[in-house]
Amino acid sequence: MDLRFLGRKAALALELLFLFSVSFLQEIPAKEVNLLDTSTSQNELGWLPDPPDSGWSEGQQMINGTPVYMYQDCSVLSEGDTDHWLRTNWIFRGEASSRIFVELQFTIRDCKSFRGEMVSCKETFNLYYMESEQDVGIQFRRPLFTKINTVAGDNIFTARDVEVGSLKLNMEVCSIGKLQQRGFYLA
């Protein structure tokens, strides 16, 4: 998710603030139920990064005067693999509905705002899901995930925006339909 490093010259390429609001609508009558909302989390989220020792880091950022726990992927100057995944904990869907709506709030750094040599920079990311009857623990199983969408932000930011505290959140709503198992993961 999003994390500000003040006074540090580390290049922040793809900063993603994932404020997941996962809900589903029942067929009849239509009723929205919130399955996961990380926007109000007051501590670590405990999601699973892959690979485990590089890519995603967890931290806290002030957004509109409110502390928010989040993840960030800061691999602009990395010369190795930048295919970093982040998986939620298992989200129990239950039997009530097969349609899920995922609301993402995130920030993305402007790749053109980096000075000097840049090895890797992305202004988009992919959203995936995997259905499961039960929690599979720390087994990641990348090949079992299905792509939902490639997400791009309308608002991108520069180092100056971070300095003056004027980050603008992007919001994207994605739909996952025809789920059949008891729960799922997002990545």
C-alpha positions as CSV (number, residue, x, y, z in Angstrom):
1,M,0.0,0.0,0.0
2,D,1.0,3.6,0.1
3,L,3.9,4.8,2.3
4,R,5.7,8.1,2.4
5,F,9.5,8.1,3.1
6,L,10.3,11.6,4.1
7,G,13.9,12.6,3.9
8,R,14.8,9.5,2.1
9,K,15.9,9.5,-1.5
10,A,14.5,6.1,-2.3
11,A,12.7,6.1,-5.6
12,L,9.0,5.3,-5.2
13,A,7.6,4.0,-8.4
14,L,4.4,2.2,-7.9
15,E,2.7,3.1,-4.7
16,L,-0.6,1.5,-4.2
17,L,-3.0,2.3,-1.5
18,F,-5.3,-0.6,-1.3
19,L,-8.4,0.3,0.7
20,F,-10.3,-2.8,-0.1
21,S,-14.0,-2.6,0.3
22,V,-15.2,-6.0,-0.8
23,S,-19.0,-6.4,-0.7
24,F,-21.6,-8.6,-2.3
25,L,-25.2,-8.0,-3.3
26,Q,-27.7,-10.7,-2.8
27,E,-29.9,-11.7,-5.7
28,I,-33.3,-11.0,-4.0
29,P,-33.7,-8.7,-2.0
30,A,-30.7,-6.6,-2.9
31,K,-28.7,-6.0,0.2
32,E,-25.0,-4.9,0.4
33,V,-22.8,-6.7,2.9
34,N,-19.2,-5.6,3.6
35,L,-16.9,-8.6,3.6
36,L,-13.6,-6.7,4.1
37,D,-12.7,-3.1,4.7
38,T,-9.0,-2.3,5.3
39,S,-9.6,1.5,5.3
40,T,-10.2,1.6,9.0
41,S,-7.5,-0.9,10.1
42,Q,-5.5,0.3,13.1
43,N,-2.7,-2.2,12.8
44,E,-0.8,-4.4,10.4
45,L,-2.9,-6.1,7.7
46,G,-0.9,-9.3,7.6
47,W,-1.3,-10.0,3.9
48,L,1.1,-12.4,2.1
49,P,3.7,-10.8,-0.3
50,D,5.2,-13.0,-3.0
51,P,8.2,-13.2,-3.2
52,P,8.3,-12.9,0.6
53,D,11.5,-10.9,1.0
54,S,11.3,-8.3,-1.7
55,G,8.8,-5.9,-3.2
56,W,5.9,-5.1,-0.9
57,S,6.4,-3.4,2.4
58,E,3.8,-2.4,5.0
59,G,3.5,1.0,6.7
60,Q,1.3,3.9,7.7
61,Q,0.5,7.1,5.8
62,M,-1.6,10.1,6.8
63,I,-4.4,10.6,4.3
64,N,-6.6,13.7,5.0
65,G,-5.4,13.8,8.5
66,T,-6.2,10.1,9.2
67,P,-3.5,7.4,9.7
68,V,-4.0,4.5,7.2
69,Y,-2.2,1.2,7.2
70,M,-1.1,0.2,3.7
71,Y,1.3,-1.6,1.4
72,Q,3.8,-0.1,-1.1
73,D,5.9,-1.7,-3.8
74,C,9.1,0.3,-4.3
75,S,11.2,-1.5,-6.9
76,V,12.0,1.2,-9.4
77,L,15.8,0.8,-9.1
78,S,15.6,-3.0,-9.0
79,E,17.4,-4.9,-11.7
80,G,15.8,-8.3,-10.9
81,D,12.3,-9.6,-11.0
82,T,9.7,-6.9,-10.4
83,D,6.7,-9.3,-10.6
84,H,5.6,-8.7,-7.0
85,W,2.3,-10.0,-5.8
86,L,0.4,-9.2,-2.6
87,R,-2.4,-11.5,-1.5
88,T,-5.2,-10.8,1.0
89,N,-6.2,-13.2,3.7
90,W,-9.0,-15.6,2.9
91,I,-12.3,-13.7,2.6
92,F,-15.3,-15.8,3.6
93,R,-18.1,-15.2,1.1
94,G,-20.6,-17.7,2.5
95,E,-23.6,-19.0,0.6
96,A,-25.6,-15.8,0.1
97,S,-24.3,-14.4,-3.2
98,S,-22.1,-15.2,-6.2
99,R,-21.4,-11.6,-7.2
100,I,-18.6,-9.6,-5.5
101,F,-17.7,-5.9,-6.0
102,V,-14.2,-4.8,-5.1
103,E,-13.6,-1.1,-4.5
104,L,-9.9,-0.1,-4.6
105,Q,-8.5,3.2,-3.5
106,F,-4.8,3.7,-4.5
107,T,-2.1,6.1,-5.5
108,I,0.4,5.7,-8.3
109,R,3.7,7.5,-8.8
110,D,4.4,9.3,-12.1
111,C,7.2,7.3,-13.8
112,K,8.3,10.5,-15.7
113,S,9.0,12.2,-12.3
114,F,12.1,10.1,-11.6
115,R,15.4,11.7,-12.5
116,G,18.3,9.7,-13.7
117,E,18.5,6.1,-14.7
118,M,15.3,4.1,-14.1
119,V,15.3,0.3,-14.5
120,S,11.7,-0.4,-13.9
121,C,8.5,1.7,-13.4
122,K,4.9,0.8,-13.7
123,E,1.8,3.0,-13.6
124,T,-0.7,0.1,-13.8
125,F,-1.3,-3.1,-11.8
126,N,-3.3,-6.3,-12.3
127,L,-6.1,-7.4,-9.9
128,Y,-6.6,-11.2,-9.5
129,Y,-8.9,-13.5,-7.5
130,M,-8.8,-17.1,-6.5
131,E,-11.8,-19.1,-5.1
132,S,-11.3,-21.6,-2.3
133,E,-13.5,-23.7,-0.1
134,Q,-11.2,-23.0,2.8
135,D,-8.1,-21.0,3.9
136,V,-5.0,-22.3,2.2
137,G,-2.7,-20.6,4.6
138,I,0.6,-19.3,3.3
139,Q,0.5,-21.4,0.0
140,F,0.4,-18.7,-2.7
141,R,-0.5,-20.7,-5.8
142,R,-0.1,-18.0,-8.4
143,P,-1.3,-20.2,-11.4
144,L,-4.7,-20.6,-9.7
145,F,-5.5,-16.9,-9.8
146,T,-7.8,-15.4,-12.4
147,K,-7.2,-11.9,-13.7
148,I,-10.1,-9.5,-13.1
149,N,-8.7,-6.3,-14.6
150,T,-5.6,-4.2,-15.3
151,V,-6.0,-1.1,-13.2
152,A,-4.6,2.4,-14.0
153,G,-5.0,5.6,-12.0
154,D,-6.4,8.8,-13.3
155,N,-4.4,10.7,-10.7
156,I,-0.6,10.1,-10.5
157,F,1.8,11.9,-8.2
158,T,5.3,13.2,-8.0
159,A,7.8,13.6,-5.2
160,R,6.7,17.2,-4.8
161,D,3.1,16.0,-4.2
162,V,4.4,13.8,-1.4
163,E,6.4,16.7,0.1
164,V,3.4,19.0,0.3
165,G,0.9,16.3,1.2
166,S,-1.3,16.6,-1.9
167,L,-1.7,13.0,-2.9
168,K,-5.0,12.3,-4.7
169,L,-6.6,8.9,-4.3
170,N,-7.8,6.9,-7.3
171,M,-10.8,4.7,-7.0
172,E,-11.7,1.7,-9.1
173,V,-14.7,-0.7,-8.7
174,C,-14.3,-4.2,-10.2
175,S,-16.9,-6.9,-10.3
176,I,-16.4,-10.6,-9.8
177,G,-19.3,-12.7,-10.8
178,K,-20.4,-16.3,-10.6
179,L,-18.4,-17.3,-7.6
180,Q,-19.2,-20.8,-6.4
181,Q,-16.9,-21.6,-3.5
182,R,-17.2,-20.5,0.2
183,G,-14.5,-17.9,0.0
184,F,-11.8,-16.2,-2.1
185,Y,-8.5,-14.3,-2.1
186,L,-7.6,-11.1,-3.9
187,A,-4.1,-10.5,-5.3
